[in-house]
């Protein structure tokens, strides 16, 4: 089954970025999962492509813009790109360099079957282009990222079906949709995301984040929420929790060390927050892969 490419090689007026590196993770009847590593940057022009099937792509690294008939905006780690079959879209990196995504391509029939069971409403087509990195998605995002390295065929297919259900339910809730970003705002938000990634373990506050883009704290808070669909605190907390969850499943480090390494000030706060978002304690999460 052919899969739609979330990233294609972008024409450039400077040094070429080269084609994206791809890793086919799995292909089954009705779906396929592929990892894309894009190295495009500001010198690479974006151009229009087409989704041939239902597309859901989890961003695991980097930022880029995405536009399609249902909207558009900035995509960032933890957010999902959403695409409907036979619709055009555009991706680009006017103000950033590269990204990594896990792209799930699903036939309309399979998507409709799963979506009809996940919601009483008609969810056979997405009505938005981007799903913010809300806390509801944290467990499935971590599981999907880890499954690409070590999962049995049965476990992976179950996870794919669960991912579709989770995304459909999240789309149906009242999460704020990112608005179509203006070029200057997109440049500023890309700078902020890069800074957060580099300083995720450090103390981050509205003062140092707003200073990066020369905005008042209030204006920065409002702009971030409008463009990204969530507040800076919600985004940073989600990033830290996903990083901690991934470390719990992939390392033998003590829970306390993981909590502190990911920027949590104390263990009790980490334990409480982790259980609220992930549904289990950190120790239970580690012992039940």
Secondary structure as GFF3:
##gff-version 3
##sequence-region A 1 289
A	DSSP	beta_strand	21	28	.	.	.	ID=ss1
A	DSSP	beta_strand	31	38	.	.	.	ID=ss2
A	DSSP	beta_strand	48	51	.	.	.	ID=ss3
A	DSSP	beta_strand	54	62	.	.	.	ID=ss4
A	DSSP	beta_strand	64	68	.	.	.	ID=ss5
A	DSSP	beta_strand	71	75	.	.	.	ID=ss6
A	DSSP	beta_strand	80	83	.	.	.	ID=ss7
A	DSSP	beta_strand	87	92	.	.	.	ID=ss8
A	DSSP	beta_strand	99	106	.	.	.	ID=ss9
A	DSSP	alpha_helix	108	118	.	.	.	ID=ss10
A	DSSP	beta_strand	130	131	.	.	.	ID=ss11
A	DSSP	three_ten_helix	135	137	.	.	.	ID=ss12
A	DSSP	alpha_helix	138	147	.	.	.	ID=ss13
A	DSSP	alpha_helix	153	172	.	.	.	ID=ss14
A	DSSP	alpha_helix	183	198	.	.	.	ID=ss15
A	DSSP	alpha_helix	206	212	.	.	.	ID=ss16
A	DSSP	alpha_helix	217	228	.	.	.	ID=ss17
A	DSSP	alpha_helix	232	250	.	.	.	ID=ss18
A	DSSP	alpha_helix	255	261	.	.	.	ID=ss19
A	DSSP	alpha_helix	267	278	.	.	.	ID=ss20
A	DSSP	alpha_helix	282	287	.	.	.	ID=ss21
###
